[in-house]
Amino acid sequence: MRTCLRVGALCSLLLASPGGIHGQEVVSVDSLRSWMQQVSNRGRWGESDELGTLNLITPARRQAAAASVTDGVTVSLAHDLIPGPNRNSIQPLEVEHMVAPLGVTTAALDRFNIMYHGWAYSHLDALSHFAFDSTFYNERPLDILTPSGSTSLDIGVMSNGVVGRGVLIDVPRLRGVAYLEPEALITSADFEAWEERTGVRVSEGDILLVRTGRWTREAAEGPWSVRASSAGVHPSAALWLREREVAALGGDAANDRTPSVVDGVGDPLHQLAIVGMGMPFFDNLDLEALAVAAAERSRWHFLFVASPLRLTGASGSPVNPLAIF
């Protein structure tokens, strides 16, 4: 049984999985469960492990990534946080600006209210964000979720940051288009075609970023409901991510293709990665400036740096990752 604490009707948004994927083969839940077993990292780093695939980013790999910096240019990978109505947010961002006179000085103060999960705001998912068959990563039970937050696998575990080699796979560039249309599927064949095109091989401990061109499409054609229809990665690619020992995955939407290709299961790639492998996800990044910077240099790897807020018990955090060339 799936349990949602203190969010009521919001559960229906997160658990929704529209049926019918326009003639494409629907993956069965049995196949998903089989893949879950194949990618599982249960017990790999010990029964008490909470870092999952971030264990793959060793100090030596961080040093190598830092040594690859040549010109010191930084690129933000977060989309602007814009308050107000947003069709892709679970709840829209609210910002209150205040002015506080303090004698001869004046202070500007701000209050933010943000539901960062969803399809609007750049954020990092903790391993407590999803359970599958009532189980979290490394066989943690549902009762790690409490009204005061998660007692393990929370975002606080990642407070030292995610730092390592980032690799961009620019799927629109690979396919010769400005952006992918909603419902386009990305597979491991795309990943390997990109490797052949660029000569960059995705390796153990890499942070993999997959561009669909979401924000370029929105600028050209206007906003649309990404939660209802957006390009993304097929869940079978989890087998490839496990084979290549990728440490984290990021995308410019929610990484999963919507609607789901698994009948009755929303966000199947999230389930396989977060629950099966213990792989954190960066959702709703803005990879447009990164794509330009990488193309200008014909260089598709860089130092990746991201640090979540130190929020004990939280299932994720807003984040502003950086690519450093």
SULNORPE-V274097 format. One record per residue. N is the residue number from 0. RES is the residue in three letters. OMEGA is omega in whole degrees, 0 to 359 (* if undefined). Layout:
BEGIN
n=[N;N]
res=[RES;RES]
omega=[OMEGA;OMEGA]
END
This chain:
BEGIN
n=[0;1;2;3;4;5;6;7;8;9;10;11;12;13;14;15;16;17;18;19;20;21;22;23;24;25;26;27;28;29;30;31;32;33;34;35;36;37;38;39;40;41;42;43;44;45;46;47;48;49;50;51;52;53;54;55;56;57;58;59;60;61;62;63;64;65;66;67;68;69;70;71;72;73;74;75;76;77;78;79;80;81;82;83;84;85;86;87;88;89;90;91;92;93;94;95;96;97;98;99;100;101;102;103;104;105;106;107;108;109;110;111;112;113;114;115;116;117;118;119;120;121;122;123;124;125;126;127;128;129;130;131;132;133;134;135;136;137;138;139;140;141;142;143;144;145;146;147;148;149;150;151;152;153;154;155;156;157;158;159;160;161;162;163;164;165;166;167;168;169;170;171;172;173;174;175;176;177;178;179;180;181;182;183;184;185;186;187;188;189;190;191;192;193;194;195;196;197;198;199;200;201;202;203;204;205;206;207;208;209;210;211;212;213;214;215;216;217;218;219;220;221;222;223;224;225;226;227;228;229;230;231;232;233;234;235;236;237;238;239;240;241;242;243;244;245;246;247;248;249;250;251;252;253;254;255;256;257;258;259;260;261;262;263;264;265;266;267;268;269;270;271;272;273;274;275;276;277;278;279;280;281;282;283;284;285;286;287;288;289;290;291;292;293;294;295;296;297;298;299;300;301;302;303;304;305;306;307;308;309;310;311;312;313;314;315;316;317;318;319;320;321;322;323;324]
res=[MET;ARG;THR;CYS;LEU;ARG;VAL;GLY;ALA;LEU;CYS;SER;LEU;LEU;LEU;ALA;SER;PRO;GLY;GLY;ILE;HIS;GLY;GLN;GLU;VAL;VAL;SER;VAL;ASP;SER;LEU;ARG;SER;TRP;MET;GLN;GLN;VAL;SER;ASN;ARG;GLY;ARG;TRP;GLY;GLU;SER;ASP;GLU;LEU;GLY;THR;LEU;ASN;LEU;ILE;THR;PRO;ALA;ARG;ARG;GLN;ALA;ALA;ALA;ALA;SER;VAL;THR;ASP;GLY;VAL;THR;VAL;SER;LEU;ALA;HIS;ASP;LEU;ILE;PRO;GLY;PRO;ASN;ARG;ASN;SER;ILE;GLN;PRO;LEU;GLU;VAL;GLU;HIS;MET;VAL;ALA;PRO;LEU;GLY;VAL;THR;THR;ALA;ALA;LEU;ASP;ARG;PHE;ASN;ILE;MET;TYR;HIS;GLY;TRP;ALA;TYR;SER;HIS;LEU;ASP;ALA;LEU;SER;HIS;PHE;ALA;PHE;ASP;SER;THR;PHE;TYR;ASN;GLU;ARG;PRO;LEU;ASP;ILE;LEU;THR;PRO;SER;GLY;SER;THR;SER;LEU;ASP;ILE;GLY;VAL;MET;SER;ASN;GLY;VAL;VAL;GLY;ARG;GLY;VAL;LEU;ILE;ASP;VAL;PRO;ARG;LEU;ARG;GLY;VAL;ALA;TYR;LEU;GLU;PRO;GLU;ALA;LEU;ILE;THR;SER;ALA;ASP;PHE;GLU;ALA;TRP;GLU;GLU;ARG;THR;GLY;VAL;ARG;VAL;SER;GLU;GLY;ASP;ILE;LEU;LEU;VAL;ARG;THR;GLY;ARG;TRP;THR;ARG;GLU;ALA;ALA;GLU;GLY;PRO;TRP;SER;VAL;ARG;ALA;SER;SER;ALA;GLY;VAL;HIS;PRO;SER;ALA;ALA;LEU;TRP;LEU;ARG;GLU;ARG;GLU;VAL;ALA;ALA;LEU;GLY;GLY;ASP;ALA;ALA;ASN;ASP;ARG;THR;PRO;SER;VAL;VAL;ASP;GLY;VAL;GLY;ASP;PRO;LEU;HIS;GLN;LEU;ALA;ILE;VAL;GLY;MET;GLY;MET;PRO;PHE;PHE;ASP;ASN;LEU;ASP;LEU;GLU;ALA;LEU;ALA;VAL;ALA;ALA;ALA;GLU;ARG;SER;ARG;TRP;HIS;PHE;LEU;PHE;VAL;ALA;SER;PRO;LEU;ARG;LEU;THR;GLY;ALA;SER;GLY;SER;PRO;VAL;ASN;PRO;LEU;ALA;ILE;PHE]
omega=[178;181;173;183;168;179;172;187;179;180;183;177;184;184;183;176;182;179;176;184;169;172;179;185;177;178;181;176;177;177;179;179;177;178;179;178;182;183;189;172;181;176;185;180;179;183;181;185;177;182;180;186;173;173;182;178;183;174;179;179;175;179;180;179;179;180;181;180;183;183;173;180;178;180;176;180;179;174;180;174;185;181;177;183;179;185;182;178;172;170;184;176;176;179;177;178;183;175;183;174;182;182;181;179;177;181;171;181;181;174;181;172;187;166;190;175;182;191;186;194;180;182;177;177;170;181;175;184;182;168;177;185;175;182;174;177;177;173;173;182;179;185;169;176;180;178;179;177;181;180;173;180;182;184;178;177;183;187;175;174;175;186;180;179;173;177;177;168;184;186;175;178;178;185;176;179;179;181;176;174;176;179;174;179;175;182;178;175;175;180;182;176;178;177;180;181;189;183;179;180;176;189;182;177;180;169;187;179;185;180;172;184;182;187;174;177;180;179;183;189;180;180;173;182;179;180;180;186;178;177;179;188;177;183;178;179;177;179;178;179;178;180;181;178;176;184;181;181;177;179;181;167;182;179;175;170;173;0;183;175;177;185;177;180;176;175;184;178;174;183;183;184;186;184;184;185;189;183;179;181;167;182;173;174;173;186;184;180;177;180;179;181;180;180;179;182;189;184;191;175;191;171;179;180;176;180;178;172;180;185;181;177;185;181;178;181;166;185;174;181;178;167;182;182;*]
END
